[in-house]
C-alpha cells in the first residue's frame, strides 16, 4: 500500500518572518506533495517569502480577504482538482512545528489510518498563555457536547482530514470559526478520529496572535450553534 499523500494549505496574514521556516519544515516530508500558502491580504511580502521557500502562493487582495475561514475555503477551492489522500492544515505564524508531522505519519502507516487527525497541544499546555488555554478549554467542551465526539483541543489548526470528507462539506464560517465548523460537520459523517500530540510554540517576546480571546471564542460558540 502506498503511503497516503497530502496537500498542505496554510493561511497567512503578515507572516513574512515565519512563513519561510514553516514551508522549509514541510518540504522535508515526502508525503506532502504540494504546499499552498494563502496570503490573506498581507502587506509585508508574505507571498514572496513563501514562494522563495518553495511553496505556491494564492494572494487574496483588498476586499477579498475575509479572515482565516475564507482563506481556507479559497485554498481548498484552488487545489480541489489535484489528487491526494488528505488535506494538511497548519498556521503560518510558526506556532506549529512541522517536525510534529512525524506523529501524524505514524498513524498514517496503519492498515486503516484515521479519516480525521486532530493536533492536540494538551501535553504541552504549560507553554500556552493561560488566558488562551482557558478559552480553548471552553470551546473544546462546547464542541464535544454538541458534536458527540470527545475532543482534546478543538482550536488547534494543525490537522489532517481526508480529501473526500473536506470536499463534501459546505463551509461558510470566517475567521477562527473554521476549525469548529469543520469538526462539527465532519462529526456527522461518523468517521475515524484520532488525536495527535503536537508541539506548541509561543515566543515569549514579540508575539502577537491574530486570535482575539473572548471575542473569537464567543463567535466560535455562536457559529457552532448554527452549523
C-alpha positions as CSV (number, residue, x, y, z in Angstrom):
1,X,0.0,0.0,0.0
2,X,1.3,3.4,-1.0
3,X,1.9,5.9,1.8
4,X,-1.0,8.5,1.8
5,X,-0.3,11.8,0.2
6,X,-1.2,15.3,1.4
7,X,-1.7,18.8,0.2
8,X,-0.8,21.5,2.7
9,X,-2.9,24.6,3.0
10,X,-1.5,27.4,5.1
11,X,-3.4,30.6,5.8
12,X,-1.1,33.6,6.4
13,X,-1.6,37.3,7.2
14,X,1.6,39.3,7.5
15,X,3.8,36.3,8.4
16,X,6.8,37.0,6.3
17,X,9.1,36.5,9.3
18,X,7.9,33.0,9.9
19,X,6.4,31.5,6.7
20,X,9.7,30.5,5.1
21,X,10.7,28.3,8.1
22,X,7.2,26.7,8.1
23,X,7.5,25.9,4.3
24,X,11.0,24.6,4.7
25,X,9.9,22.3,7.5
26,X,7.1,20.9,5.4
27,X,9.3,20.2,2.4
28,X,11.2,17.8,4.5
29,X,8.3,15.4,4.4
30,X,7.9,13.5,1.1
31,X,4.2,12.7,1.6
32,X,3.4,16.4,1.5
33,X,3.2,16.7,-2.3
34,X,2.1,20.3,-2.6
35,X,2.3,23.3,-0.3
36,X,-0.1,26.2,-0.8
37,X,0.2,29.4,1.3
38,X,-3.0,31.5,1.1
39,X,-1.8,35.1,1.6
40,X,-4.8,36.9,3.2
41,X,-4.2,40.5,2.0
42,X,-0.7,40.8,3.6
43,X,1.4,43.9,3.1
44,X,4.8,42.6,4.3
45,X,5.8,40.3,1.4
46,X,4.4,37.1,2.9
47,X,3.6,35.6,-0.5
48,X,7.1,36.3,-1.9
49,X,8.7,34.7,1.2
50,X,6.5,31.6,0.8
51,X,7.4,31.3,-2.9
52,X,11.1,31.8,-2.2
53,X,11.0,28.9,0.3
54,X,9.4,26.6,-2.3
55,X,5.6,26.9,-1.8
56,X,2.9,28.1,-4.1
57,X,1.1,31.3,-3.0
58,X,-2.5,32.3,-3.6
59,X,-2.9,36.0,-2.9
60,X,-6.2,37.4,-1.7
61,X,-6.5,41.1,-2.4
62,X,-8.1,44.1,-0.7
63,X,-11.8,43.4,-0.2
64,X,-11.3,39.7,-0.9
65,X,-9.7,38.6,2.4
66,X,-12.3,37.5,5.0
67,X,-10.1,36.1,7.7
68,X,-8.8,32.6,8.3
69,X,-12.0,30.8,7.3
70,X,-12.3,32.4,3.9
71,X,-8.6,32.0,3.3
72,X,-9.0,28.2,4.0
73,X,-12.0,28.0,1.7
74,X,-10.3,29.8,-1.1
75,X,-7.3,27.5,-0.7
76,X,-9.5,24.4,-0.8
77,X,-11.1,25.5,-4.0
78,X,-7.7,26.3,-5.5
79,X,-6.3,22.8,-5.0
80,X,-9.5,20.7,-5.2
81,X,-8.7,19.4,-8.7
82,X,-5.4,17.9,-7.6
83,X,-5.4,14.3,-6.4
84,X,-4.4,13.5,-2.9
85,X,-5.5,11.5,0.1
86,X,-5.5,14.2,2.8
87,X,-5.5,17.9,3.2
88,X,-3.0,19.1,5.8
89,X,-3.8,22.4,7.6
90,X,-1.3,24.4,9.6
91,X,-0.9,28.0,10.7
92,X,1.6,30.2,9.0
93,X,2.9,32.0,12.1
94,X,5.3,29.3,13.3
95,X,3.2,28.1,16.2
96,X,3.0,24.6,14.6
97,X,6.3,22.7,14.4
98,X,6.5,20.7,11.1
99,X,8.6,18.1,13.0
100,X,5.3,17.1,14.7
101,X,4.3,15.6,11.4
102,X,6.2,12.5,12.5
103,X,3.4,11.8,14.9
104,X,0.8,12.1,12.1
105,X,3.0,9.9,9.9
106,X,3.0,7.1,12.5
107,X,-0.8,6.9,12.4
108,X,-0.9,7.1,8.6
109,X,1.2,3.9,8.5
110,X,-1.6,1.8,9.9
111,X,-3.6,-0.6,7.8
112,X,-6.7,1.6,8.3
113,X,-5.5,5.1,9.0
114,X,-7.9,7.6,10.6
115,X,-10.0,9.8,8.5
116,X,-9.5,12.8,10.7
117,X,-6.3,13.5,12.6
118,X,-6.5,16.5,15.0
119,X,-3.4,18.0,16.6
120,X,-3.5,18.2,20.4
121,X,-1.4,20.6,22.5
122,X,-2.7,19.1,25.7
123,X,0.6,17.6,26.7
124,X,2.3,21.0,26.5
125,X,-0.4,23.2,27.8
126,X,2.1,24.9,30.2
127,X,3.6,26.6,27.1
128,X,0.3,28.2,26.1
129,X,-0.7,31.6,27.5
130,X,-3.2,30.9,30.4
131,X,-6.0,33.1,29.0
132,X,-5.7,31.5,25.6
133,X,-5.8,27.9,27.0
134,X,-8.9,28.8,29.2
135,X,-10.8,30.0,26.2
136,X,-9.7,26.9,24.3
137,X,-11.0,24.6,27.1
138,X,-14.4,26.3,26.9
139,X,-14.6,25.9,23.2
140,X,-13.4,22.3,23.3
141,X,-16.0,21.4,26.0
142,X,-18.8,23.0,23.9
143,X,-17.8,21.2,20.7
144,X,-17.5,17.8,22.4
145,X,-21.1,18.2,23.8
146,X,-22.6,19.4,20.5
147,X,-20.7,17.0,18.2
148,X,-20.9,14.0,20.5
149,X,-17.2,13.4,19.9
150,X,-14.6,13.6,22.7
151,X,-12.2,16.4,21.8
152,X,-8.8,17.3,23.3
153,X,-8.0,20.6,21.6
154,X,-10.8,21.9,19.3
155,X,-9.0,25.1,18.2
156,X,-5.7,23.5,17.2
157,X,-5.3,24.4,13.5
158,X,-2.7,21.6,12.9
159,X,-4.8,18.8,11.5
160,X,-5.2,16.3,8.6
161,X,-8.5,15.4,7.1
162,X,-9.4,13.1,4.2
163,X,-9.9,14.9,1.0
164,X,-13.2,13.3,0.2
165,X,-14.6,14.5,3.6
166,X,-13.4,18.1,3.2
167,X,-14.6,18.3,-0.4
168,X,-18.1,17.2,0.7
169,X,-18.5,19.8,3.5
170,X,-20.4,23.0,2.9
171,X,-18.4,25.6,4.8
172,X,-19.4,29.2,5.5
173,X,-17.5,30.4,8.6
174,X,-15.0,33.2,8.5
175,X,-12.1,33.8,11.0
176,X,-11.4,31.3,13.6
177,X,-14.8,29.6,13.4
178,X,-13.3,27.4,10.6
179,X,-11.9,24.7,12.8
180,X,-15.1,24.4,14.9
181,X,-17.3,24.2,11.8
182,X,-15.2,21.6,10.1
183,X,-15.1,19.4,13.2
184,X,-18.9,19.7,13.8
185,X,-19.8,18.9,10.2
186,X,-17.2,16.1,9.9
187,X,-18.5,14.5,13.1
188,X,-21.8,13.9,11.4
189,X,-20.0,11.6,8.9
190,X,-19.2,9.2,11.7
191,X,-15.6,8.7,10.5
192,X,-12.5,7.5,12.4
193,X,-10.9,10.2,14.6
194,X,-7.5,10.4,16.2
195,X,-5.8,12.9,18.4
196,X,-2.1,13.6,17.6
197,X,0.3,15.2,20.0
198,X,1.9,18.3,18.6
199,X,4.3,20.8,19.9
200,X,3.0,24.4,20.7
201,X,5.5,27.2,20.0
202,X,4.8,30.5,21.7
203,X,7.6,33.0,21.6
204,X,8.0,34.9,24.9
205,X,8.7,38.2,23.2
206,X,7.4,40.0,20.1
207,X,4.5,37.6,19.5
208,X,1.1,38.9,18.7
209,X,-1.7,36.4,17.9
210,X,-4.5,37.1,15.5
211,X,-6.8,35.3,17.9
212,X,-8.9,37.7,19.9
213,X,-9.5,35.7,23.0
214,X,-13.0,36.1,24.4
215,X,-14.3,37.8,21.2
216,X,-13.3,34.9,18.9
217,X,-14.4,32.3,21.5
218,X,-17.9,33.8,21.5
219,X,-18.0,33.9,17.7
220,X,-16.9,30.3,17.6
221,X,-19.6,29.2,20.1
222,X,-22.3,31.2,18.2
223,X,-21.3,29.8,14.8
224,X,-21.3,26.2,16.2
225,X,-24.9,26.6,17.2
226,X,-25.8,27.5,13.6
227,X,-23.9,24.6,12.0
